[in-house]
């Protein structure tokens, strides 16, 4: 992780769980943002008035639809609707939402605040250790657990691995029962990013 991302995560740690994101969404049903994709080092205030601006959008939906821009190396700049800056209270929410969108593809992200906006980009320099560090910060997105909470997972690493493997197998069996051959067990998700 780069230092800016690390500092921003540390500032808002612990990261939100999916439950917190869902509850925040329920309390803020009309939460919308303005967003633009920008080539690195090419930010210009005028871009907010260009055709490439995504104004008054639900951020998760917009990112899923326009994800190719990030794959092409562009940064996603997010601001409060009609304000050209972001309220700090939305930063942890946006970090959790962006990490959740990327978690399936295991894509590490860079976060920063620049010109008052929250900026997200794909960390193309990330190695395996960087990715591990990044997703450990967002580990509890899926589980709903923070590290400092007793999760019931054994402390011993071998026992913990056996415990988690058993949970995964039980989950796989349940899903196979529901979905049949359509279900891909474990981490055998298709690599949609590199698929032709």
C-alpha positions as CSV (number, residue, x, y, z in Angstrom):
1,X,0.0,0.0,0.0
2,X,1.2,3.5,-0.7
3,X,1.7,5.8,2.2
4,X,-1.2,8.1,1.4
5,X,-3.6,5.1,1.3
6,X,-2.1,3.7,4.5
7,X,-2.5,7.0,6.3
8,X,-6.1,7.5,5.2
9,X,-7.0,3.9,6.3
10,X,-5.3,4.5,9.6
11,X,-7.2,7.8,10.1
12,X,-10.6,6.1,9.7
13,X,-9.8,2.6,11.1
14,X,-11.4,0.3,11.7
15,X,-13.0,0.1,8.3
16,X,-16.7,-0.3,8.1
17,X,-18.5,-3.7,7.8
18,X,-21.0,-4.4,5.2
19,X,-23.7,-4.2,7.9
20,X,-22.6,-0.6,8.7
21,X,-22.6,0.3,5.0
22,X,-26.1,-1.2,4.6
23,X,-27.4,0.6,7.6
24,X,-25.8,3.9,6.4
25,X,-27.5,3.3,3.0
26,X,-30.9,2.7,4.7
27,X,-30.5,6.0,6.7
28,X,-29.4,7.9,3.7
29,X,-31.6,6.5,0.9
30,X,-31.1,9.5,-1.3
31,X,-27.3,9.6,-0.9
32,X,-25.8,10.7,-4.3
33,X,-22.4,11.9,-5.3
34,X,-20.8,13.6,-8.3
35,X,-17.9,11.7,-9.9
36,X,-15.4,12.1,-12.8
37,X,-12.7,9.9,-14.2
38,X,-9.4,11.8,-14.6
39,X,-6.1,10.7,-16.1
40,X,-3.4,11.0,-13.3
41,X,-2.1,14.5,-12.8
42,X,-4.7,15.9,-15.2
43,X,-7.4,17.1,-12.8
44,X,-9.1,20.3,-13.8
45,X,-12.1,21.9,-12.2
46,X,-13.6,22.3,-15.8
47,X,-13.9,18.5,-16.0
48,X,-17.0,18.6,-13.7
49,X,-18.8,20.4,-16.6
50,X,-17.7,18.0,-19.3
51,X,-19.6,15.0,-20.8
52,X,-17.4,12.6,-18.9
53,X,-18.8,13.8,-15.5
54,X,-21.2,11.5,-13.7
55,X,-23.4,13.9,-11.7
56,X,-25.9,13.0,-9.1
57,X,-25.1,9.2,-9.1
58,X,-25.4,6.3,-6.7
59,X,-21.7,5.5,-6.4
60,X,-21.7,1.7,-6.3
61,X,-23.9,1.4,-9.4
62,X,-21.9,4.0,-11.3
63,X,-18.5,2.3,-10.5
64,X,-19.7,-1.1,-11.6
65,X,-21.0,0.3,-14.9
66,X,-17.9,2.4,-15.6
67,X,-15.2,0.2,-14.1
68,X,-13.2,0.0,-17.4
69,X,-12.0,3.6,-16.8
70,X,-10.2,2.5,-13.7
71,X,-8.7,-0.6,-15.5
72,X,-7.4,1.9,-18.1
73,X,-5.5,3.7,-15.3
74,X,-7.8,6.7,-14.7
75,X,-8.5,8.0,-11.2
76,X,-12.1,8.3,-9.9
77,X,-12.7,11.6,-8.2
78,X,-15.8,11.8,-6.0
79,X,-17.4,14.8,-4.4
80,X,-20.6,15.7,-2.6
81,X,-23.4,16.5,-5.1
82,X,-22.9,20.0,-6.5
83,X,-20.1,20.9,-4.2
84,X,-16.7,19.8,-5.8
85,X,-15.5,18.5,-2.4
86,X,-16.3,15.6,-0.1
87,X,-17.5,15.7,3.5
88,X,-15.1,13.8,5.7
89,X,-18.0,11.8,7.2
90,X,-18.5,10.1,3.8
91,X,-14.9,9.0,3.4
92,X,-15.1,5.8,5.4
93,X,-18.3,4.9,3.7
94,X,-16.8,5.4,0.3
95,X,-13.6,3.4,1.2
96,X,-15.7,0.4,2.3
97,X,-18.0,0.6,-0.8
98,X,-15.0,0.8,-3.2
99,X,-13.2,-2.1,-1.5
100,X,-16.4,-4.1,-1.5
101,X,-16.8,-3.5,-5.3
102,X,-13.2,-4.7,-5.9
103,X,-13.0,-7.5,-3.4
104,X,-14.2,-10.1,-5.8
105,X,-11.4,-9.3,-8.3
106,X,-8.9,-8.9,-5.5
107,X,-7.9,-5.5,-6.8
108,X,-5.9,-3.3,-4.5
109,X,-6.8,0.4,-4.4
110,X,-5.1,3.7,-3.7
111,X,-7.1,6.3,-1.8
112,X,-6.3,10.0,-1.3
113,X,-7.9,13.3,-0.7
114,X,-6.9,15.8,-3.4
115,X,-8.4,19.3,-4.1
116,X,-11.0,18.5,-1.5
117,X,-12.2,15.3,-3.4
118,X,-12.0,11.7,-2.5
119,X,-9.8,10.0,-5.1
120,X,-9.6,6.3,-5.9
121,X,-7.4,4.4,-8.3
122,X,-6.2,0.9,-8.9
123,X,-2.8,0.2,-7.3
124,X,-1.0,-1.2,-10.3
125,X,2.3,-1.4,-8.3
126,X,0.8,-3.7,-5.6
127,X,2.4,-7.0,-5.0
128,X,1.0,-9.9,-3.1
129,X,2.1,-8.5,0.3
130,X,0.5,-5.1,-0.6
131,X,-2.8,-6.9,-1.5
132,X,-2.7,-8.9,1.6
133,X,-2.2,-5.8,3.8
134,X,-5.0,-3.9,1.9
135,X,-7.6,-6.6,2.2
136,X,-6.7,-7.4,5.8
137,X,-7.9,-3.8,6.5
138,X,-11.2,-4.7,4.9
139,X,-11.4,-8.3,6.1
140,X,-14.5,-7.7,8.1
141,X,-16.4,-6.2,5.2
142,X,-17.5,-9.7,4.4
143,X,-17.5,-11.2,7.9
144,X,-19.0,-8.4,9.8
145,X,-16.2,-8.9,12.4
146,X,-13.5,-6.5,13.5
147,X,-10.1,-8.0,14.4
148,X,-10.5,-6.8,18.0
149,X,-13.8,-8.7,18.4
150,X,-13.8,-12.4,19.5
151,X,-14.9,-14.2,16.3
152,X,-14.8,-17.7,17.7
153,X,-12.0,-18.6,15.2
154,X,-9.3,-20.5,17.1
155,X,-6.1,-18.7,17.9
156,X,-3.9,-21.5,16.8
157,X,-3.2,-21.1,13.1
158,X,-3.6,-24.7,12.1
159,X,-6.8,-25.1,14.1
160,X,-8.1,-21.8,12.6
161,X,-7.3,-23.0,9.1
162,X,-9.2,-26.3,9.7
163,X,-12.1,-24.4,11.2
164,X,-12.3,-22.0,8.3
165,X,-11.9,-24.8,5.7
166,X,-14.8,-26.7,7.4
167,X,-17.0,-23.5,7.2
168,X,-16.1,-23.1,3.5
169,X,-16.9,-26.7,2.8
170,X,-20.3,-26.5,4.6
171,X,-21.0,-23.2,2.7
172,X,-20.0,-24.9,-0.6
173,X,-22.3,-27.9,0.1
174,X,-25.2,-25.6,0.9
175,X,-24.7,-23.6,-2.3
176,X,-24.3,-26.7,-4.5
177,X,-27.6,-27.8,-3.1
178,X,-29.2,-24.5,-4.1
179,X,-27.4,-23.8,-7.4
180,X,-26.2,-27.2,-8.6
181,X,-23.4,-27.0,-11.3
182,X,-23.7,-23.3,-11.6
183,X,-21.9,-22.8,-8.2
184,X,-18.1,-22.4,-8.2
185,X,-16.8,-23.6,-4.9
186,X,-14.1,-21.8,-2.9
187,X,-11.9,-19.3,-4.7
188,X,-12.5,-20.6,-8.2
189,X,-14.2,-17.4,-9.3
190,X,-13.8,-16.7,-13.0
191,X,-11.2,-13.9,-13.6
192,X,-13.5,-11.5,-15.4
193,X,-10.9,-8.7,-15.5
194,X,-8.4,-10.7,-17.7
195,X,-11.0,-12.6,-19.6
196,X,-11.1,-11.8,-23.3
